[in-house]
Amino acid sequence: MLAVAEPDVVRALTVHAIGAPPQVFWRIDVQPLTITELSGRNGRWNLRSGRPLGGGSH
């Protein structure tokens, strides 16, 4: 699934997925035009964040 979302939505999903306390919300920095990936199974999530949109190497 792909979603284009505001940074606050990405923060909220990240906090929920990793089981962090709500206070962590404002400590997560979401860079513009980057990809945040959540993947997992059996109730365990993995997070990859900050990859530039487009993904090409320079």
PQR file with spaces between the fields and no chain letter, atoms N, CA, C, O and H, PARSE charges and radii, in Angstrom:
ATOM       1  N    MET     1       0.840   -1.152    0.000 -0.4000 1.5000
ATOM       2  CA   MET     1       0.000    0.000    0.000 -0.0000 2.0000
ATOM       3  C    MET     1       0.898    1.231    0.000  0.5500 1.7000
ATOM       4  O    MET     1       1.946    1.240    0.646 -0.5500 1.4000
ATOM       5  N    LEU     2       0.505    2.227   -0.695 -0.4000 1.5000
ATOM       6  CA   LEU     2       1.227    3.488   -0.753 -0.0000 2.0000
ATOM       7  C    LEU     2       0.306    4.595   -0.294  0.5500 1.7000
ATOM       8  O    LEU     2      -0.860    4.640   -0.687 -0.5500 1.4000
ATOM       9  H    LEU     2      -0.346    2.220   -1.220  0.4000 1.0000
ATOM      10  N    ALA     3       0.818    5.492    0.538 -0.4000 1.5000
ATOM      11  CA   ALA     3       0.045    6.649    0.982 -0.0000 2.0000
ATOM      12  C    ALA     3       0.937    7.872    0.948  0.5500 1.7000
ATOM      13  O    ALA     3       2.091    7.823    1.375 -0.5500 1.4000
ATOM      14  H    ALA     3       1.765    5.455    0.857  0.4000 1.0000
ATOM      15  N    VAL     4       0.410    8.951    0.449 -0.4000 1.5000
ATOM      16  CA   VAL     4       1.096   10.241    0.509 -0.0000 2.0000
ATOM      17  C    VAL     4       0.490   10.951    1.706  0.5500 1.7000
ATOM      18  O    VAL     4      -0.719   11.182    1.751 -0.5500 1.4000
ATOM      19  H    VAL     4      -0.528    8.991    0.102  0.4000 1.0000
ATOM      20  N    ALA     5       1.333   11.301    2.682 -0.4000 1.5000
ATOM      21  CA   ALA     5       0.796   11.793    3.947 -0.0000 2.0000
ATOM      22  C    ALA     5       1.598   12.966    4.495  0.5500 1.7000
ATOM      23  O    ALA     5       2.773   13.149    4.179 -0.5500 1.4000
ATOM      24  H    ALA     5       2.315   11.114    2.645  0.4000 1.0000
ATOM      25  N    GLU     6       0.928   13.745    5.319 -0.4000 1.5000
ATOM      26  CA   GLU     6       1.562   14.848    6.042 -0.0000 2.0000
ATOM      27  C    GLU     6       2.509   14.271    7.101  0.5500 1.7000
ATOM      28  O    GLU     6       2.309   13.146    7.558 -0.5500 1.4000
ATOM      29  H    GLU     6      -0.027   13.596    5.576  0.4000 1.0000
ATOM      30  N    PRO     7       3.533   15.028    7.493 -0.5600 1.5000
ATOM      31  CA   PRO     7       4.476   14.541    8.503  0.2800 2.0000
ATOM      32  C    PRO     7       3.807   14.090    9.807  0.5500 1.7000
ATOM      33  O    PRO     7       4.257   13.121   10.418 -0.5500 1.4000
ATOM      34  N    ASP     8       2.747   14.770   10.242 -0.4000 1.5000
ATOM      35  CA   ASP     8       2.071   14.372   11.488 -0.0000 2.0000
ATOM      36  C    ASP     8       1.474   12.971   11.381  0.5500 1.7000
ATOM      37  O    ASP     8       1.474   12.223   12.358 -0.5500 1.4000
ATOM      38  H    ASP     8       2.382   15.558    9.745  0.4000 1.0000
ATOM      39  N    VAL     9       0.971   12.615   10.213 -0.4000 1.5000
ATOM      40  CA   VAL     9       0.412   11.276   10.009 -0.0000 2.0000
ATOM      41  C    VAL     9       1.525   10.236   10.067  0.5500 1.7000
ATOM      42  O    VAL     9       1.357    9.175   10.668 -0.5500 1.4000
ATOM      43  H    VAL     9       0.971   13.223    9.419  0.4000 1.0000
ATOM      44  N    VAL    10       2.654   10.538    9.446 -0.4000 1.5000
ATOM      45  CA   VAL    10       3.798    9.616    9.461 -0.0000 2.0000
ATOM      46  C    VAL    10       4.286    9.444   10.895  0.5500 1.7000
ATOM      47  O    VAL    10       4.588    8.326   11.313 -0.5500 1.4000
ATOM      48  H    VAL    10       2.790   11.400    8.958  0.4000 1.0000
ATOM      49  N    ARG    11       4.366   10.524   11.647 -0.4000 1.5000
ATOM      50  CA   ARG    11       4.788   10.432   13.053 -0.0000 2.0000
ATOM      51  C    ARG    11       3.837    9.546   13.853  0.5500 1.7000
ATOM      52  O    ARG    11       4.276    8.672   14.601 -0.5500 1.4000
ATOM      53  H    ARG    11       4.121   11.433   11.308  0.4000 1.0000
ATOM      54  N    ALA    12       2.542    9.772   13.696 -0.4000 1.5000
ATOM      55  CA   ALA    12       1.548    9.005   14.458 -0.0000 2.0000
ATOM      56  C    ALA    12       1.630    7.519   14.122  0.5500 1.7000
ATOM      57  O    ALA    12       1.593    6.679   15.021 -0.5500 1.4000
ATOM      58  H    ALA    12       2.185   10.482   13.089  0.4000 1.0000
ATOM      59  N    LEU    13       1.741    7.189   12.847 -0.4000 1.5000
ATOM      60  CA   LEU    13       1.855    5.786   12.449 -0.0000 2.0000
ATOM      61  C    LEU    13       3.129    5.155   12.991  0.5500 1.7000
ATOM      62  O    LEU    13       3.125    4.003   13.426 -0.5500 1.4000
ATOM      63  H    LEU    13       1.772    7.872   12.116  0.4000 1.0000
ATOM      64  N    THR    14       4.211    5.910   12.964 -0.4000 1.5000
ATOM      65  CA   THR    14       5.483    5.403   13.465 -0.0000 2.0000
ATOM      66  C    THR    14       5.410    5.129   14.960  0.5500 1.7000
ATOM      67  O    THR    14       5.834    4.068   15.418 -0.5500 1.4000
ATOM      68  H    THR    14       4.214    6.846   12.611  0.4000 1.0000
ATOM      69  N    VAL    15       4.873    6.078   15.724 -0.4000 1.5000
ATOM      70  CA   VAL    15       4.737    5.904   17.172 -0.0000 2.0000
ATOM      71  C    VAL    15       3.904    4.658   17.475  0.5500 1.7000
ATOM      72  O    VAL    15       4.272    3.848   18.326 -0.5500 1.4000
ATOM      73  H    VAL    15       4.528    6.940   15.352  0.4000 1.0000
ATOM      74  N    HIS    16       2.801    4.516   16.784 -0.4000 1.5000
ATOM      75  CA   HIS    16       1.930    3.357   17.010 -0.0000 2.0000
ATOM      76  C    HIS    16       2.631    2.045   16.627  0.5500 1.7000
ATOM      77  O    HIS    16       2.598    1.076   17.386 -0.5500 1.4000
ATOM      78  H    HIS    16       2.502    5.174   16.093  0.4000 1.0000
ATOM      79  N    ALA    17       3.254    2.022   15.464 -0.4000 1.5000
ATOM      80  CA   ALA    17       3.866    0.791   14.959 -0.0000 2.0000
ATOM      81  C    ALA    17       4.996    0.288   15.851  0.5500 1.7000
ATOM      82  O    ALA    17       5.134   -0.919   16.052 -0.5500 1.4000
ATOM      83  H    ALA    17       3.281    2.810   14.848  0.4000 1.0000
ATOM      84  N    ILE    18       5.799    1.195   16.382 -0.4000 1.5000
ATOM      85  CA   ILE    18       6.927    0.747   17.196 -0.0000 2.0000
ATOM      86  C    ILE    18       6.578    0.665   18.685  0.5500 1.7000
ATOM      87  O    ILE    18       7.417    0.308   19.511 -0.5500 1.4000
ATOM      88  H    ILE    18       5.687    2.176   16.218  0.4000 1.0000
ATOM      89  N    GLY    19       5.326    1.001   19.014 -0.4000 1.5000
ATOM      90  CA   GLY    19       4.879    0.878   20.398 -0.0000 2.0000
ATOM      91  C    GLY    19       5.499    1.889   21.334  0.5500 1.7000
ATOM      92  O    GLY    19       5.656    1.626   22.527 -0.5500 1.4000
ATOM      93  H    GLY    19       4.644    1.291   18.342  0.4000 1.0000
ATOM      94  N    ALA    20       5.853    3.047   20.798 -0.4000 1.5000
ATOM      95  CA   ALA    20       6.473    4.093   21.615 -0.0000 2.0000
ATOM      96  C    ALA    20       5.395    4.874   22.376  0.5500 1.7000
ATOM      97  O    ALA    20       4.242    4.914   21.946 -0.5500 1.4000
ATOM      98  H    ALA    20       5.726    3.260   19.830  0.4000 1.0000
ATOM      99  N    PRO    21       5.762    5.490   23.496 -0.5600 1.5000
ATOM     100  CA   PRO    21       4.794    6.318   24.223  0.2800 2.0000
ATOM     101  C    PRO    21       4.456    7.569   23.409  0.5500 1.7000
ATOM     102  O    PRO    21       5.270    8.020   22.603 -0.5500 1.4000
ATOM     103  N    PRO    22       3.264    8.129   23.614 -0.5600 1.5000
ATOM     104  CA   PRO    22       2.830    9.293   22.831  0.2800 2.0000
ATOM     105  C    PRO    22       3.788   10.488   22.877  0.5500 1.7000
ATOM     106  O    PRO    22       3.847   11.268   21.927 -0.5500 1.4000
ATOM     107  N    GLN    23       4.536   10.636   23.974 -0.4000 1.5000
ATOM     108  CA   GLN    23       5.462   11.778   24.098 -0.0000 2.0000
ATOM     109  C    GLN    23       6.532   11.778   23.013  0.5500 1.7000
ATOM     110  O    GLN    23       7.126   12.820   22.736 -0.5500 1.4000
ATOM     111  H    GLN    23       4.488   10.002   24.746  0.4000 1.0000
ATOM     112  N    VAL    24       6.785   10.635   22.399 -0.4000 1.5000
ATOM     113  CA   VAL    24       7.818   10.501   21.368 -0.0000 2.0000
ATOM     114  C    VAL    24       7.403   11.192   20.069  0.5500 1.7000
ATOM     115  O    VAL    24       8.255   11.519   19.243 -0.5500 1.4000
ATOM     116  H    VAL    24       6.302    9.788   22.624  0.4000 1.0000
ATOM     117  N    PHE    25       6.101   11.415   19.882 -0.4000 1.5000
ATOM     118  CA   PHE    25       5.567   11.994   18.645 -0.0000 2.0000
ATOM     119  C    PHE    25       6.379   13.189   18.152  0.5500 1.7000
ATOM     120  O    PHE    25       6.767   13.227   16.985 -0.5500 1.4000
ATOM     121  H    PHE    25       5.408   11.149   20.553  0.4000 1.0000
ATOM     122  N    TRP    26       6.639   14.157   19.014 -0.4000 1.5000
ATOM     123  CA   TRP    26       7.322   15.382   18.598 -0.0000 2.0000
ATOM     124  C    TRP    26       8.830   15.217   18.467  0.5500 1.7000
ATOM     125  O    TRP    26       9.509   16.145   18.028 -0.5500 1.4000
ATOM     126  H    TRP    26       6.324   14.126   19.963  0.4000 1.0000
ATOM     127  N    ARG    27       9.365   14.068   18.835 -0.4000 1.5000
ATOM     128  CA   ARG    27      10.805   13.829   18.713 -0.0000 2.0000
ATOM     129  C    ARG    27      11.169   13.125   17.423  0.5500 1.7000
ATOM     130  O    ARG    27      12.344   12.877   17.155 -0.5500 1.4000
ATOM     131  H    ARG    27       8.813   13.315   19.191  0.4000 1.0000
ATOM     132  N    ILE    28      10.153   12.798   16.616 -0.4000 1.5000
ATOM     133  CA   ILE    28      10.394   12.144   15.328 -0.0000 2.0000
ATOM     134  C    ILE    28      10.438   13.212   14.250  0.5500 1.7000
ATOM     135  O    ILE    28       9.471   13.951   14.063 -0.5500 1.4000
ATOM     136  H    ILE    28       9.198   12.999   16.835  0.4000 1.0000
ATOM     137  N    ASP    29      11.542   13.295   13.549 -0.4000 1.5000
ATOM     138  CA   ASP    29      11.720   14.286   12.490 -0.0000 2.0000
ATOM     139  C    ASP    29      11.458   13.621   11.141  0.5500 1.7000
ATOM     140  O    ASP    29      12.166   12.692   10.751 -0.5500 1.4000
ATOM     141  H    ASP    29      12.327   12.694   13.701  0.4000 1.0000
ATOM     142  N    VAL    30      10.455   14.093   10.445 -0.4000 1.5000
ATOM     143  CA   VAL    30      10.101   13.552    9.131 -0.0000 2.0000
ATOM     144  C    VAL    30      10.530   14.567    8.071  0.5500 1.7000
ATOM     145  O    VAL    30       9.964   15.656    7.971 -0.5500 1.4000
ATOM     146  H    VAL    30       9.880   14.847   10.762  0.4000 1.0000
ATOM     147  N    GLN    31      11.522   14.199    7.297 -0.4000 1.5000
ATOM     148  CA   GLN    31      12.034   15.076    6.250 -0.0000 2.0000
ATOM     149  C    GLN    31      11.060   15.125    5.069  0.5500 1.7000
ATOM     150  O    GLN    31      10.449   14.111    4.732 -0.5500 1.4000
ATOM     151  H    GLN    31      11.981   13.315    7.378  0.4000 1.0000
ATOM     152  N    PRO    32      10.911   16.298    4.439 -0.5600 1.5000
ATOM     153  CA   PRO    32      10.042   16.409    3.264  0.2800 2.0000
ATOM     154  C    PRO    32      10.543   15.537    2.117  0.5500 1.7000
ATOM     155  O    PRO    32      11.745   15.329    1.958 -0.5500 1.4000
ATOM     156  N    LEU    33       9.622   15.041    1.339 -0.4000 1.5000
ATOM     157  CA   LEU    33       9.910   14.265    0.127 -0.0000 2.0000
ATOM     158  C    LEU    33      10.817   13.063    0.379  0.5500 1.7000
ATOM     159  O    LEU    33      11.713   12.766   -0.411 -0.5500 1.4000
ATOM     160  H    LEU    33       8.645   15.210    1.469  0.4000 1.0000
ATOM     161  N    THR    34      10.566   12.378    1.496 -0.4000 1.5000
ATOM     162  CA   THR    34      11.278   11.139    1.787 -0.0000 2.0000
ATOM     163  C    THR    34      10.260   10.012    1.973  0.5500 1.7000
ATOM     164  O    THR    34       9.063   10.252    2.126 -0.5500 1.4000
ATOM     165  H    THR    34       9.838   12.619    2.138  0.4000 1.0000
ATOM     166  N    ILE    35      10.760    8.799    1.954 -0.4000 1.5000
ATOM     167  CA   ILE    35       9.910    7.628    2.080 -0.0000 2.0000
ATOM     168  C    ILE    35      10.095    7.022    3.467  0.5500 1.7000
ATOM     169  O    ILE    35      11.217    6.831    3.936 -0.5500 1.4000
ATOM     170  H    ILE    35      11.733    8.604    1.830  0.4000 1.0000
ATOM     171  N    THR    36       8.984    6.728    4.104 -0.4000 1.5000
ATOM     172  CA   THR    36       8.986    5.984    5.359 -0.0000 2.0000
ATOM     173  C    THR    36       8.265    4.679    5.086  0.5500 1.7000
ATOM     174  O    THR    36       7.111    4.680    4.655 -0.5500 1.4000
ATOM     175  H    THR    36       8.073    6.883    3.724  0.4000 1.0000
ATOM     176  N    GLU    37       8.935    3.571    5.334 -0.4000 1.5000
ATOM     177  CA   GLU    37       8.352    2.255    5.064 -0.0000 2.0000
ATOM     178  C    GLU    37       8.095    1.521    6.371  0.5500 1.7000
ATOM     179  O    GLU    37       8.964    1.443    7.240 -0.5500 1.4000
ATOM     180  H    GLU    37       9.872    3.570    5.684  0.4000 1.0000
ATOM     181  N    LEU    38       6.892    0.988    6.494 -0.4000 1.5000
ATOM     182  CA   LEU    38       6.540    0.107    7.599 -0.0000 2.0000
ATOM     183  C    LEU    38       6.217   -1.251    6.989  0.5500 1.7000
ATOM     184  O    LEU    38       5.358   -1.358    6.114 -0.5500 1.4000
ATOM     185  H    LEU    38       6.187    1.051    5.788  0.4000 1.0000
ATOM     186  N    SER    39       6.898   -2.268    7.449 -0.4000 1.5000
ATOM     187  CA   SER    39       6.615   -3.617    6.970 -0.0000 2.0000
ATOM     188  C    SER    39       6.667   -4.554    8.161  0.5500 1.7000
ATOM     189  O    SER    39       7.301   -4.254    9.173 -0.5500 1.4000
ATOM     190  H    SER    39       7.596   -2.181    8.160  0.4000 1.0000
ATOM     191  N    GLY    40       6.012   -5.667    8.041 -0.4000 1.5000
ATOM     192  CA   GLY    40       6.073   -6.606    9.140 -0.0000 2.0000
ATOM     193  C    GLY    40       5.032   -7.686    9.026  0.5500 1.7000
ATOM     194  O    GLY    40       4.262   -7.751    8.067 -0.5500 1.4000
ATOM     195  H    GLY    40       5.497   -5.912    7.219  0.4000 1.0000
ATOM     196  N    ARG    41       5.031   -8.534   10.034 -0.4000 1.5000
ATOM     197  CA   ARG    41       4.048   -9.614   10.119 -0.0000 2.0000
ATOM     198  C    ARG    41       3.959  -10.082   11.562  0.5500 1.7000
ATOM     199  O    ARG    41       4.828   -9.804   12.389 -0.5500 1.4000
ATOM     200  H    ARG    41       5.656   -8.482   10.813  0.4000 1.0000
ATOM     201  N    ASN    42       2.893  -10.794   11.832 -0.4000 1.5000
ATOM     202  CA   ASN    42       2.652  -11.346   13.170 -0.0000 2.0000
ATOM     203  C    ASN    42       2.718  -10.288   14.270  0.5500 1.7000
ATOM     204  O    ASN    42       3.197  -10.562   15.370 -0.5500 1.4000
ATOM     205  H    ASN    42       2.187  -11.020   11.161  0.4000 1.0000
ATOM     206  N    GLY    43       2.235   -9.078   13.972 -0.4000 1.5000
ATOM     207  CA   GLY    43       2.201   -8.029   14.985 -0.0000 2.0000
ATOM     208  C    GLY    43       3.517   -7.337   15.259  0.5500 1.7000
ATOM     209  O    GLY    43       3.598   -6.505   16.163 -0.5500 1.4000
ATOM     210  H    GLY    43       1.846   -8.856   13.078  0.4000 1.0000
ATOM     211  N    ARG    44       4.550   -7.662   14.499 -0.4000 1.5000
ATOM     212  CA   ARG    44       5.852   -7.005   14.687 -0.0000 2.0000
ATOM     213  C    ARG    44       6.144   -6.148   13.472  0.5500 1.7000
ATOM     214  O    ARG    44       6.135   -6.642   12.344 -0.5500 1.4000
ATOM     215  H    ARG    44       4.483   -8.338   13.765  0.4000 1.0000
ATOM     216  N    TRP    45       6.403   -4.867   13.692 -0.4000 1.5000
ATOM     217  CA   TRP    45       6.649   -3.921   12.610 -0.0000 2.0000
ATOM     218  C    TRP    45       8.123   -3.600   12.506  0.5500 1.7000
ATOM     219  O    TRP    45       8.841   -3.573   13.505 -0.5500 1.4000
ATOM     220  H    TRP    45       6.410   -4.466   14.608  0.4000 1.0000
ATOM     221  N    ASN    46       8.566   -3.355   11.282 -0.4000 1.5000
ATOM     222  CA   ASN    46       9.927   -2.877   10.998 -0.0000 2.0000
ATOM     223  C    ASN    46       9.787   -1.511   10.343  0.5500 1.7000
ATOM     224  O    ASN    46       8.859   -1.276    9.569 -0.5500 1.4000
ATOM     225  H    ASN    46       7.983   -3.377   10.470  0.4000 1.0000
ATOM     226  N    LEU    47      10.696   -0.627   10.651 -0.4000 1.5000
ATOM     227  CA   LEU    47      10.639    0.751   10.165 -0.0000 2.0000
ATOM     228  C    LEU    47      11.892    1.085    9.377  0.5500 1.7000
ATOM     229  O    LEU    47      13.008    0.816    9.823 -0.5500 1.4000
ATOM     230  H    LEU    47      11.450   -0.817   11.280  0.4000 1.0000
ATOM     231  N    ARG    48      11.703    1.670    8.205 -0.4000 1.5000
ATOM     232  CA   ARG    48      12.803    2.231    7.420 -0.0000 2.0000
ATOM     233  C    ARG    48      12.363    3.643    7.058  0.5500 1.7000
ATOM     234  O    ARG    48      11.293    3.835    6.480 -0.5500 1.4000
ATOM     235  H    ARG    48      10.797    1.888    7.842  0.4000 1.0000
ATOM     236  N    SER    49      13.179    4.620    7.393 -0.4000 1.5000
ATOM     237  CA   SER    49      12.763    6.009    7.214 -0.0000 2.0000
ATOM     238  C    SER    49      13.875    6.851    6.609  0.5500 1.7000
ATOM     239  O    SER    49      15.060    6.584    6.812 -0.5500 1.4000
ATOM     240  H    SER    49      14.048    4.464    7.862  0.4000 1.0000
ATOM     241  N    GLY    50      13.469    7.875    5.861 -0.4000 1.5000
ATOM     242  CA   GLY    50      14.407    8.880    5.380 -0.0000 2.0000
ATOM     243  C    GLY    50      14.982    8.659    4.001  0.5500 1.7000
ATOM     244  O    GLY    50      15.807    9.456    3.553 -0.5500 1.4000
ATOM     245  H    GLY    50      12.507    8.091    5.696  0.4000 1.0000
ATOM     246  N    ARG    51      14.574    7.593    3.301 -0.4000 1.5000
ATOM     247  CA   ARG    51      15.086    7.375    1.949 -0.0000 2.0000
ATOM     248  C    ARG    51      14.518    8.446    1.037  0.5500 1.7000
ATOM     249  O    ARG    51      13.311    8.685    1.069 -0.5500 1.4000
ATOM     250  H    ARG    51      13.904    6.945    3.664  0.4000 1.0000
ATOM     251  N    PRO    52      15.339    9.102    0.223 -0.5600 1.5000
ATOM     252  CA   PRO    52      14.836   10.157   -0.671  0.2800 2.0000
ATOM     253  C    PRO    52      13.799    9.629   -1.657  0.5500 1.7000
ATOM     254  O    PRO    52      13.911    8.507   -2.152 -0.5500 1.4000
ATOM     255  N    LEU    53      12.819   10.426   -1.928 -0.4000 1.5000
ATOM     256  CA   LEU    53      11.808   10.101   -2.924 -0.0000 2.0000
ATOM     257  C    LEU    53      12.493    9.956   -4.267  0.5500 1.7000
ATOM     258  O    LEU    53      13.300   10.810   -4.632 -0.5500 1.4000
ATOM     259  H    LEU    53      12.728   11.338   -1.526  0.4000 1.0000
ATOM     260  N    GLY    54      12.202    8.920   -5.002 -0.4000 1.5000
ATOM     261  CA   GLY    54      12.863    8.663   -6.274 -0.0000 2.0000
ATOM     262  C    GLY    54      13.878    7.553   -6.160  0.5500 1.7000
ATOM     263  O    GLY    54      14.062    6.788   -7.107 -0.5500 1.4000
ATOM     264  H    GLY    54      11.546    8.227   -4.705  0.4000 1.0000
ATOM     265  N    GLY    55      14.548    7.443   -5.016 -0.4000 1.5000
ATOM     266  CA   GLY    55      15.420    6.322   -4.716 -0.0000 2.0000
ATOM     267  C    GLY    55      16.655    6.149   -5.574  0.5500 1.7000
ATOM     268  O    GLY    55      17.377    5.169   -5.388 -0.5500 1.4000
ATOM     269  H    GLY    55      14.399    8.064   -4.246  0.4000 1.0000
ATOM     270  N    GLY    56      16.935    7.043   -6.502 -0.4000 1.5000
ATOM     271  CA   GLY    56      18.116    6.892   -7.341 -0.0000 2.0000
ATOM     272  C    GLY    56      19.395    7.160   -6.579  0.5500 1.7000
ATOM     273  O    GLY    56      19.393    7.941   -5.628 -0.5500 1.4000
ATOM     274  H    GLY    56      16.348    7.839   -6.653  0.4000 1.0000
ATOM     275  N    SER    57      20.480    6.534   -6.974 -0.4000 1.5000
ATOM     276  CA   SER    57      21.768    6.793   -6.325 -0.0000 2.0000
ATOM     277  C    SER    57      22.501    7.890   -7.088  0.5500 1.7000
ATOM     278  O    SER    57      22.335    8.035   -8.299 -0.5500 1.4000
ATOM     279  H    SER    57      20.481    5.899   -7.747  0.4000 1.0000
ATOM     280  N    HIS    58      23.302    8.649   -6.377 -0.4000 1.5000
ATOM     281  CA   HIS    58      24.033    9.783   -6.983 -0.0000 2.0000
ATOM     282  C    HIS    58      25.505    9.507   -6.995  0.5500 1.7000
ATOM     283  O    HIS    58      26.285   10.338   -7.462 -0.5500 1.4000
ATOM     284  H    HIS    58      23.437    8.531   -5.394  0.4000 1.0000
